[in-house]
Amino acid sequence: MKFDFDTWIDRRGTASFKWDANGTYYGRDDVIPMWVADMDFPCAPAVVDAVKRRAEHPIYGYGIRQQPYYDAVMGWLKRRHGFEVKQEHLAFAPPGVIYAMYVLLRLITEPGDKVMIPMPNYDPLFGMVQESGRTLVETPLVWREGRFTFDFVDLETKAANGVKALLLSSPHNPTGRVWTREELRTLADICLRHDIFMMVDEIHCDFVPKEHPHVTFGTLGEDVLKRSMICYSANKGFNLGGLGMATVVLADGVLRERFNGEMLAAQTRLDNIFGIEALIAAYNEGEEWLDAAIDYVSENKRHLERVLRERIPEIRMIPSEGTYLAWLDCGALGLRGKELEHFMVQKAGVAFCAGYEFGEAGECFVRINLACPRCILDEALRRIERAVKARRG
């Protein structure tokens, strides 16, 4: 089946966070938005058809998960990721992955407890640590052999100093690293030695090319599974962000009951009726579309790297192994932090996620979303090239 990823579909006027909030966030409506991590592609036809069928029923009352939902989740994790999860280990958080992690963080730690995060990282992860009154412990990623990886010496040293929990994004947001089994097992062993609970955000796990297979935390061993929370969602891989669904794997039965109790107390256990149908269709019938989308974005990555190398050498793309995001090193522009953000928005007319939002290590970087038609990427690159040429003088 041929899927059209080249045609631009105008999302303006649809209450799109990505396209209709630019004036609010960036002070101008004419920027090209490449910041929010959703796709400018139409969803998989099977997903669209499933939502349409449900919409034709004229009553939109409360929804519940039934066995086809569980079967779709478990089937997908086994087929796509080699993880045979037990149904009784599943929990759900309709608001999404970040809400699920925030709830569990408050269950397993107390105010003042130390929580470690590899940096740079997705800002809501370390934001939830700070907002909940926990103590953020940063461990830096290091550049080694052409890619970012963990500093295991630093990790071990800090882990031994009373850290209670580790928060990890896998694949990594913003750098696009797809961690290897060896890296993850070494990280997990450090946490196990120091009795650190592991909370893993795998929301981007479906969007990885075959040459960089994702290793889900759930396959590292029973010892790891018992001391971890793993969060999945169809939101990134299938562009369902507006439907707010998250699957949580918690093998610890006592902790899972406490987590479910929090969901019940907050009245957040009932799923979006359209999200239910969308997830089932995505996992059961959307794999061909997903593979095609990954191939298209992979070519966008190659195109971006080529254009930067040949026409805008001041900006360097960090190799992105997975996700539809890329981490761009803009250090050669001589700008950092808010100055770099101002240059991109006001001079180039392109809105990226500013690197400083991911921590101090991101001051000279921006994060770009490449899940867009190539014509949008090319227009953004033309604008950036003009702005950089003007800066060169």
N, C-alpha and C positions, 0 to 999 in steps of 0.2 A: 504493500500500500504506500502511495506517495503522500507525504504530508507537506503542506506549504508553510515554511517558516520564513520565507522571503517577503511576503506581503505584510506591509505595516497596517495594523488595525488601530485606528484612532481611539484611544481610551479617555480622552479628555471629555469632561461632562458626564462621567459615569461614577463619580465619587471615588475615583482612583486615588489612593494615597500617593502613589508614585507620580502621577501626571497632574493631579488637581491640587496638590499641596505645595507646589514649588514657590508660588508667591508668598505663602506663609513662612516657609522654611528658608528660602533663598532670596526673597525680595524681588523676584522677577519671574514672570510666567513663561518666558520664552527660552528657558534653558532646556537642554536635552537631559532628561532625568536618567541617570545611570547609577542611582544610589540604592533605592529599595530593592531587596532581594526577592522580587517576583519576576515572572517572565512576560515579555511582550509577544508571546505566542498564544494562539488559541489552544484551549485544552484538548486533550485526546478526544477524538470523536465519540468513543464509547462513554466517556465521562459526560460530555455534553448531552448525549442521548439519554443517559440515565437520569440526569437532573431534569431534563425536559419531561420525561415520563412521570417523574414524581410531581413536578409542578402542575401537571394536568389534573392531578387529584386536587379538588378545590379546598381541602382542609389542611392547614399547615400547623397542626397541633404539636405537642411534645413528642419527641422521638426516643426510642430505646434501641440499644444494640441487641440483635438477635444472632443466632448461630451463624448465618451467612457472613456477618461482619467478622466474627472471630475467625472463621475459616479463611476469609480473605487475608486477614492480617498474618495468621500463622502460615498460610500457604506461601505468601509473598516472602516472609522472612526465611523460610526454608529454601524456596526455589531461587531467590535472588541472592541471598546472603549465607546460605548454608547453616542457618541457625534454627534448630528444632526447639522452639519455645513451648513450654507447657501452658495450656490455657489458663490454669489457675495462677500462673505467675503474671498474667496481664492485668494492668490497671489502665485507666483512661482519664484524660484531662481535656475535655472539650475546649477550654480556653486556649490551649496550646502548650508547647514544650517549655517555654520560659516560666509560665505559671506553675507547671508541674514541678520544675526544679526549685522554684522559690518556695513552694509549699514544703517539699521534702527537706530543703536546707534548714528551714525553721523547725522541723521535727527532729532532726538529728544533731543540731548544734544549739548552743546558747549564745546570747549576746556576748561579744568579746572573744569568742572562740576563733581560732585561726583557720582560714580557708585558703587553699593554694590554687592558683590559676597560672598556666603557662601564658606568657605575654609576648607579643600583642594578642588580643583576643576580642571576641564579640562583646561589645560594651554592656549589654544587659546582663551578661554573666557576672562580670565583676561589679556591675551596678547593684545587683541584688545582694551581693555580699555587703557592700557598704551601706545600702539603704536599710538592711535588716540589723545593723549594728554589730556585724561580725568583723573580724580583722582580716583584711586582704593581705595575703602573702604572695608576692609576684615571683615567678621563676622564669627567667628569660629564655626564649627560643634562641638558638645559636645557628649561624650560617656555616654549614660544613658540607664540603663536597657538592656545592652547587644547589643546596636546598636548606630550608630551615629544619631543625630537629631539636629534640629536647637536650638540655644540659643536665645529664643524669647526676653528675657530681653535685651541682647546685640543688637539684631536686632532693637527693638523699640527705644533704646537710640540713635543708629547711624542713624536710619531713620529720627529721629526728627531734625537732624543736617544738613538739606539741601541736602539730597540724591535725585538725579533726576531719576535714573533707577536702577532696580535690574536685574541681570542676574542669571538664575537658570538652572541647568541640572536636568532633571526629566524623568526617573530614574537617580540617581546620579552617575556621573562618577568622581572619580574612585571607590567609596566605594560599589557600587551596591545597595544602599538603594532605595527602592520603597516607596516614600512618601505616607502617608495616607491622606485621604480626610481632616481629622481634622488638620493635620500639614499644608497642603497646604492652607486651608481656613484661618487658623490663620496667616500664612505668608501674604496671599493676603489682609487680613483686615488691617494689619500693613501698607502695601504699600498704600492701599486706603486712610487710615487716613492721610497719609503724602504726598499724591499726587505723588506717585512714580510709574513710568511706569514699567510694568513687562515684561521681555523678557525671554521666556522659550524654552530651547532646549530639545525637546522630541524625539531625534533621536533614542534612545534605547527603546522607549516605547513598541514596538511590542514584544521584547524578554524578557518577564516576565512569570514566571510560574503561574498556576491558583491559587496557595495558596497565592500569593502576587499580587493581581490585580492592574494594573496601573490605576491611577486616572488622566485623562487628565485635564489640566488647563481649557479647554474649557467647562467643566461641572460644574465649581464652581459657576456659576451664571452670569447673564447679566452684573452686575456691574463690575465683574472681566474681562469678555470678552472685554468690551469696553476700558479697560486700560491695555491691554496686547497684546503681539505678541507671537504666539505659532508656533513652527517650527517642522514639521514632515518630515520623509524620510523613504523610503523603504530600504535605504542603509545598515543599520545595521541588521534589522530583516531578510532580504532576500539576504544579501551578494552582494549588487549592488554598492559598493563604487566606482568602476571604471567608473560608468555611471553618477555620479554627479547630482542627482536630489533632490530637496527640495520643500515641500509644506508649505506655510505660511498662517496662519489664522490671519487676521487683520480686526476686526469689525469696527474700526474707518475709515469711508469712506475717509475723507480728508487725513489721514495718509497713507491709502492704495494707493491713487492716487499718492502721493508723492513718495512712495516706488516704484510703477510701473514705474513712470517717471525716477527714478534712474536706474532701470533695462533697460529701453529703451535707455537711454543716453549711457549706457555702452555696449549696444548691447548684452545683456545677457538674452533676453526673449525667445530665440529660444531653444527648447529642443533637446537633443541628440535623434536621431531617434530610436536608439536601447533602450535607457532608457525609452522612451514612451511605447514601446511594453513590456519591462521587467516589468515596474510598473503595467501595466494593468493586465498582467498575474499573477504577484505575488499577488496582492490584490484580484483578482477574483478567482484564482485557486490554490494559494500556501499555504492556511491555514493549510492543513494536514501536509505538509512538515515542516512548521514553528513549529507546535506543537511537531512534532517528534524531530526536532533539539533542541528545548527547553528541552525536556525530556532527550536527550543525554547529553547536557551540564550540566543539573542538576545532573546527575550521575557523570560527571567529577568533579563537585564541591564536591560532597560527597566523592569521591575517593581521591581528593586532601586533603581535611580536615582530612581524616582517615590516609593517609600516613604521613602527617606532624605531626599529634598527636603521631603516633606510632614510627616513624623513624627519624623525624627531628623536635623535640620539640622546637628548638630555633626559629622556624618560625611559626607564628600563623595566620591562615586565619580568617579575619573578615567575619562574616556571610554575604553572598551575596544574596540578595533577588531577584535581577533581573539583566539584562544584561548578557553577557557572560564573564564578567570581574570579577576579585577578587582582593581584597586589602590585601596584606600580610604584617603583622607586623614582621619585622626582628630585632627589638630592642634588643632581647636577644643575637644576634650575636656580639654586641658591635661595630657595624659599622653603619655609617650614611652617607647620601649624596653621594658624588662621590666615597668615599671609598666603600660603599655598592654596588654601580653600578660596580666598578672595580672588586670587589669580584665575583659578579654574572657573569660578562662577561668573565673575564680573568681566574678566578679560576674554575668556574663551567661550563662555556661555554654556558650560557643561557642568552638571551637578553630580559629583561623586560623593561617596562616603568619605569624609575627611579622615586621614590616617590617625590624627591625634585622638579621635573618638575611641580608638582601639587600645589606647595607652601611650605612654611616653615614647615607646619604641617605634610608634607609627608616625612620628612628627613629620617625616619627609616623604610619606607615602599617601596614596589615595587608593580606595577600593573601587573597582569598576565592575558593573554587572554586564555580562556579555550575552545574556539570554534575550537577544533582540534581533530583528532583521538586520542583515548586513548593511542595508542602506542607512539605518540609524547609526550604526557603528561608524560607517564611513563619514557621515556628516559630523559626528562628534570629533573624529580624527582631523577632519579639515579645519574645524574651529580651533582645536588645540594647536594644530600646526601654525595657523595664522597668528595666534597669540604668542607662541614661542618665537616665531620669526620676528615679531614686533619687539619682543623682549631682548632678542639678540642685538637689535639695532642695526 
